[in-house]
Amino acid sequence: MDQFDAIVVGAGLAGLAAAYTLAGAGFEVLVLERGDYPGAKNVSGGRLYINPVRDLFPGLLEKAPLERYIAWEGITLMAADRSVQMSYTGRELREEPRQSYSVLRSRFDRWLAAQAEKKGATILTGIRVDDVIKDSRKVTGVLAGGEDLRAEVVLACDGVLSLIPERAGLRTPGMPRDHAVGVKEVIALDAGTINERFHLEGDEGAAYLYVGDATRGRFGGGFLYTNKESLSLGIVAGLGDFLKDGQSPDVPGLLDRFKNRPEITRLIRGGTPVEYAAHVIPEGGFRALGRLWGDGILVAGDAAGLALNIGFTVRGMEYALASGCLAAQAVLRAKEAGRFDADTLSVYERLLEDSFVLKDFRNFQAAPAVMENPRFFDHYPETIGDLLRDIYAVPAGPKERLYPTLRKILRPGEIWSLFKDLKAMARL
Ligand SMILES: Cc1cc2nc3c(=O)[nH]c(=O)nc-3n(C[C@H](O)[C@H](O)[C@H](O)COP(=O)(O)OP(=O)(O)OC[C@H]3O[C@@H](n4cnc5c(N)ncnc54)[C@H](O)[C@@H]3O)c2cc1C
């Protein structure tokens, strides 16, 4: 029977951040990862916001294999036959330190794993953890590959379909309505073509989101991020919206359809698909967060439900990095106290409350309910598209005055619904 100070389940961003922090403090840490290498099983659209986590890892993330810094934001309302695009750039996006970057997880996670190993963490890959071991109520280790591995504390960083907190009795299986399914392709394209096509210079990158017909007018959307020499293209579809009338989201089919939209075809033309992945995303927000600590165990990252979609941003990676690091800090405090019971480890929740993590989740706790509004994904992309179609149209005969054109689309009932939707959005 092997005994460690800490066992981390999962070598994603949460697990590696925890291992890096614990090993840096002299802990004997074992990380167990079922994938063949860190990053092998990990999927992300690929946009990492560095600002909130920079200070948690002094001097580290500057050396990370980041792709391009995001200098251009874009959001497109996609109707069936037309689309309305808004893009944004600003000086603050170009100034150092840069706010956010595109990343490729297979590269980024392997690099972070190497940094944790340099600090002294042991990372074993190709090993699935099957259960937790408990003495009375306290988690004292894990069962992996038929072996008992013991530790003072276990950190469950095993992602969205996490088994460990369930086995530890910290939560019940998640509900479909609190999850989305994402499918993503990485498409290789040379840097010159990317710069030319997206109007970028040097290391500048672009992050585009697409709402509406990308998901057939259902909850979710499309994304396109530029990497150094590739594009990350994908679709995320909210499970609840599709399942409520018994439909399958068929997300791979949605991605094919999205790629065939003329707005997208011209951006990916000539590229070679080099990676294809599908994954679930927790999207239940604050209400759906699992219990974060117990006797001898802490839960971090997606395993705790720490991902947040507020429409303009989809974030999970920096919550994983931060919660992994703060879970490690809680373990260090428990070590000082000489106890790893639930009471002592509960300091983790306070650390999360004091950080941006739970503050964000509280601030945006209305987001899932507000975003469930089907009008955002169906009605508004079509209506705004129709409005612009009529404004820009020059028919064979005389052109109608602009005000009657507007009134035809913005009828009194429409304005009242818009008012109600804007009022609901005020909760964000
Ligand atoms: C399509 C898509 C797009 C996204 N876009 C973005 C984005 O642009 N920006 C952003 O910030 N976030 C995004 N997210 C969310 C983000 O990817 C996740 O929040 C983040 O990866 C969570 O990290 P994690 O370490 O908690 O979990 P993961 O990265 O999932 O890591 C969990 C690890 O645990 C391992 N594991 C699981 N079970 C076991 C077991 N029993 N034994 C051993 N190992 C196990 C897995 O193999 C995996 O390596 C996106 C997600 C998806 C799916």
The ligand as an SDF file (V2000), in Angstrom:
LIG
                    3D

 53 58  0  0  0  0  0  0  0  0999 V2000
  -16.3730   22.5130  -26.7600 C   0  0  0  0  0  0  0  0  0  0  0  0
  -15.9000   23.2270  -25.5290 C   0  0  0  0  0  0  0  0  0  0  0  0
  -15.5240   24.5550  -25.6020 C   0  0  0  0  0  0  0  0  0  0  0  0
  -15.0410   25.2150  -24.4730 C   0  0  0  0  0  0  0  0  0  0  0  0
  -14.5630   26.4830  -24.6180 N   0  0  0  0  0  0  0  0  0  0  0  0
  -13.9350   27.0800  -23.5750 C   0  0  0  0  0  0  0  0  0  0  0  0
  -13.2340   28.2940  -23.7620 C   0  0  0  0  0  0  0  0  0  0  0  0
  -13.0800   28.8030  -24.8740 O   0  0  0  0  0  0  0  0  0  0  0  0
  -12.6840   28.8880  -22.6640 N   0  0  0  0  0  0  0  0  0  0  0  0
  -12.7470   28.3020  -21.4220 C   0  0  0  0  0  0  0  0  0  0  0  0
  -12.1910   28.8700  -20.4600 O   0  0  0  0  0  0  0  0  0  0  0  0
  -13.3740   27.1360  -21.2300 N   0  0  0  0  0  0  0  0  0  0  0  0
  -13.9500   26.4980  -22.2670 C   0  0  0  0  0  0  0  0  0  0  0  0
  -14.5480   25.2810  -22.1020 N   0  0  0  0  0  0  0  0  0  0  0  0
  -14.5870   24.6860  -20.7480 C   0  0  0  0  0  0  0  0  0  0  0  0
  -13.2120   24.1870  -20.3230 C   0  0  0  0  0  0  0  0  0  0  0  0
  -12.6500   23.4130  -21.3390 O   0  0  0  0  0  0  0  0  0  0  0  0
  -13.3340   23.3480  -19.0390 C   0  0  0  0  0  0  0  0  0  0  0  0
  -14.0290   24.1100  -18.0770 O   0  0  0  0  0  0  0  0  0  0  0  0
  -11.9560   22.9610  -18.4880 C   0  0  0  0  0  0  0  0  0  0  0  0
  -11.2720   22.1620  -19.4050 O   0  0  0  0  0  0  0  0  0  0  0  0
  -12.0950   22.2260  -17.1500 C   0  0  0  0  0  0  0  0  0  0  0  0
  -10.8340   21.7530  -16.7210 O   0  0  0  0  0  0  0  0  0  0  0  0
  -10.7430   20.5810  -15.6620 P   0  0  0  0  0  0  0  0  0  0  0  0
   -9.3100   20.4090  -15.3450 O   0  0  0  0  0  0  0  0  0  0  0  0
  -11.6860   20.8340  -14.5510 O   0  0  0  0  0  0  0  0  0  0  0  0
  -11.3350   19.3160  -16.4170 O   0  0  0  0  0  0  0  0  0  0  0  0
  -10.7390   18.5090  -17.6520 P   0  0  0  0  0  0  0  0  0  0  0  0
   -9.8850   19.3770  -18.4890 O   0  0  0  0  0  0  0  0  0  0  0  0
  -11.8810   17.8070  -18.2760 O   0  0  0  0  0  0  0  0  0  0  0  0
   -9.7730   17.4450  -16.9460 O   0  0  0  0  0  0  0  0  0  0  0  0
  -10.2520   16.3280  -16.2310 C   0  0  0  0  0  0  0  0  0  0  0  0
   -9.2320   15.2240  -16.3720 C   0  0  0  0  0  0  0  0  0  0  0  0
   -9.5910   14.1380  -15.5250 O   0  0  0  0  0  0  0  0  0  0  0  0
   -9.3330   12.9250  -16.2020 C   0  0  0  0  0  0  0  0  0  0  0  0
  -10.1940   11.8980  -15.5840 N   0  0  0  0  0  0  0  0  0  0  0  0
  -11.5490   11.8530  -15.5520 C   0  0  0  0  0  0  0  0  0  0  0  0
  -11.9800   10.7910  -14.8540 N   0  0  0  0  0  0  0  0  0  0  0  0
  -10.8560   10.1530  -14.4260 C   0  0  0  0  0  0  0  0  0  0  0  0
  -10.6470    8.9740  -13.6510 C   0  0  0  0  0  0  0  0  0  0  0  0
  -11.6720    8.2600  -13.1500 N   0  0  0  0  0  0  0  0  0  0  0  0
   -9.3640    8.5780  -13.4180 N   0  0  0  0  0  0  0  0  0  0  0  0
   -8.3120    9.3050  -13.9070 C   0  0  0  0  0  0  0  0  0  0  0  0
   -8.4580   10.4300  -14.6440 N   0  0  0  0  0  0  0  0  0  0  0  0
   -9.7150   10.8520  -14.8930 C   0  0  0  0  0  0  0  0  0  0  0  0
   -9.6980   13.2380  -17.6520 C   0  0  0  0  0  0  0  0  0  0  0  0
   -9.0950   12.3350  -18.5450 O   0  0  0  0  0  0  0  0  0  0  0  0
   -9.1670   14.6570  -17.7820 C   0  0  0  0  0  0  0  0  0  0  0  0
   -7.8240   14.6920  -18.2280 O   0  0  0  0  0  0  0  0  0  0  0  0
  -15.0110   24.5710  -23.2090 C   0  0  0  0  0  0  0  0  0  0  0  0
  -15.4230   23.2330  -23.1180 C   0  0  0  0  0  0  0  0  0  0  0  0
  -15.8300   22.5530  -24.2710 C   0  0  0  0  0  0  0  0  0  0  0  0
  -16.2030   21.1020  -24.1490 C   0  0  0  0  0  0  0  0  0  0  0  0
  1  2  1  0
  2  3  1  0
  2 52  2  0
  3  4  2  0
  4  5  1  0
  4 50  1  0
  5  6  2  0
  6  7  1  0
  6 13  1  0
  7  8  2  0
  7  9  1  0
  9 10  1  0
 10 11  2  0
 10 12  1  0
 12 13  2  0
 13 14  1  0
 14 15  1  0
 14 50  1  0
 15 16  1  0
 16 17  1  0
 16 18  1  0
 18 19  1  0
 18 20  1  0
 20 21  1  0
 20 22  1  0
 22 23  1  0
 23 24  1  0
 24 25  2  0
 24 26  1  0
 24 27  1  0
 27 28  1  0
 28 29  2  0
 28 30  1  0
 28 31  1  0
 31 32  1  0
 32 33  1  0
 33 34  1  0
 33 48  1  0
 34 35  1  0
 35 36  1  0
 35 46  1  0
 36 37  1  0
 36 45  1  0
 37 38  2  0
 38 39  1  0
 39 40  1  0
 39 45  2  0
 40 41  1  0
 40 42  2  0
 42 43  1  0
 43 44  2  0
 44 45  1  0
 46 47  1  0
 46 48  1  0
 48 49  1  0
 50 51  2  0
 51 52  1  0
 52 53  1  0
M  END
$$$$
